[in-house]
Amino acid sequence: MQRIIRALAVAGLVVGVSAFACAADTKVPTSMVTIGEGEEILDAEVELKVGDMAPDFSLPNLSTDKMENLKDYLGKPVVLFFIQSACYSCLQEAKALQEIKAAYADKINVVAVGVDLLGKPMLVSWAAHNNINYPVLLDPIFSVPEKYGFSYTPSSVIIDKDGKICFIHSGYRPSDAKLFEEKIREQLGD
């Protein structure tokens, strides 16, 4: 009888640990913010891979209200990344990409897509307060992250001059700035 009780206790412990591990895997990483409302995860039906053509899109520029397309930025490598104003990791990535953009000047394009639920006023304030000097496009209905298969911010892709995805990245840590720069140099042939 004691063996049966022990076996049931061990089985219960294994099931409990497994359930906890599975539940932990479904949580949003602490460095990322869910796109959309609350814990609801944007259900991306797309899974882009390196080598795929980057989906085109048309969004308004935050500062000019002019509609812009991905095609407007091709011809040189493009760092396209998705941000929300309340996402601290997004801010870190935005500042790191600003430094990279300054270092490579007109050899690359950096474009942010703001998927902020608070909309244009919050993103305008965020961009001005942080001296963002590259285009920020507004996507309040999350159409572009869906096309790219992203459910969290920050998420990023580097697109080569011909429009193919050459790097996909989610989250942001300060050490990632070197990784972005390395991938950009590969595209520039440096």
N, C-alpha and C positions, 0 to 999 in steps of 0.2 A: 504494500500500500504506500509506503514511504517513497518507493521508486516512482510510482505513478504520480504522486504529488510533486516530487522533484522534477520529473519530466514535464509535467504541466507548467510548473513555475518557470523552467528554462524556456519552454516554448512560448509562454506569455512574454517573457523578457525579450526574446528574439523578435517576436511580432511587434512589441512596443518600440524597440530600438529601430526596427525597419520602418515603422510608420513615422517615427520622428525624423529619420533621415530623409524619407520621401517628402515629408512636409517641409523640411528645411530647404530642399531643392527647389520648391515652388515659390519661395519667397523672393522678393526683389532684392538683388544685391544692395548692400548699404551704400555703395558709391553711385547707384543709379536710381532714377525716378521713373515710375510707370508712365507711359504715354496714355492719356485718357483720364478717366475719373477714378479716384480711389484705388482699390485693389483690383479693379477690373482691368485685365490685360488685353491690349489691342491684339486681336487674333490675326496675325499675319499669315496669309495663305501663300506667301512667296518665300522662297529660300534661295537668295542670290549667292553665287559663288564667284571666286576670283576667276576672271576670264569672261564672265557674262557681260553683255552690253548693259550699261547703266540705264535704267528706265528714265525717259525724259519726263519733264513736268513743266508746268507753268504756274508761277506764284507771284504775288505782288511784292515788290521791294519795300521794306519797312520805311525807308526814308523818302522814297520818291513816289510810291504807289504804282509805279510802272510794272507791268507784267513782265517777268523774265523767265527764260527757259534754261534748262541745263545746257542746251546747245549754244547759248550765248557765251558760255564760259569755256567750251572745249577749244582745243588747239594747243593747250598746255595742260599739265596736270592740275586736277581740281581736287581739293580737300572739301568734301561735303559732309557737314556734321549737323546733328539734330540736338536742339537745346530747349530748355525751359528756364525761365527766369528764377524759379525757386530751387534749382538744382545746383548745388555747390560744385559738384564735379564738372558740370557744364561750364561754369565760370572758369574753373581751372583750365579746362581744355581750351576755351575761347581765348584766354590770355596767352597760353602756350602757342596756339596757332597764330596769334597776332605777332608774336616774336618770330616765328618761323616765316610768316608772310613778309615781315620786315627784312629778314635775312636774305630771302630769295626774290624780293621785289616783284618785278613783272614777269618772272619765270614761272610762277604758279598762280592759281586762283584759290582763294579760300572763301567758301560760301556757307553761312549758317542758315538752317531752316528752323525757325521758331515755332514750336508746337505748344505754345503756352495757352492754357485754358483761360487765363486772365486777359488774353488778347493783345491787340496792338498797343494800347497805352502802357501796359506793363513792360512789353518788349522794347518799346521806344525808350522808356526810362532806363531799363537795364542796359541797352546798347550805349546810350549817352553817358550814363554813370560810369561805365567801364571803358569808355573811349574806344569802342569797337570800330575799326576802320576798314572793314570789309563788308560786303553785302550781307544783310540779314533779310531773309525772305519769310513771309508770314504764311503759316499753314494751320489755321485753327481747327480744321476738320481732319487733320492727321492723314491726308491723302498720300503724301510722299513717303512717310515712314511705312505705310501699308505696302506701297510699291516696292520698297527696299527690304521689307520683312523685319523691321525693327519694332520692338514693343517697349523699349526703355530709352531714356536719355542719360548721359550722352552716348550716342552711337555715331559711327563715322565710316566713311568709305573714301578711298583715294581712287580717282578715276583717271586713266591715262589720257593723253591728248586726243586719242581716237574714240574715247567714250567707253572703254572697257574697264571694268572694275579690277583693280590690281591689289587692293587691300581692304579688308573689312575688320572693323574693331568696335567693341562694345565696352562701355565703362571708361574711366580715366583715372590714372595715377600719375604723379609727377614724372616718373621714369618713362612714361609713354611718349613724352615729347621727343626723346632720342629716337624711339622707334618710328614715329611719324617722319622725322627728318631723314632717317635712313631710307625709308620707303620713297620719299620725295626725291632724294639724291639718285636712287636707282632709276626713277622715271626720267630724270634729267641727264642720266648717263655720267654722273660725276663719280 
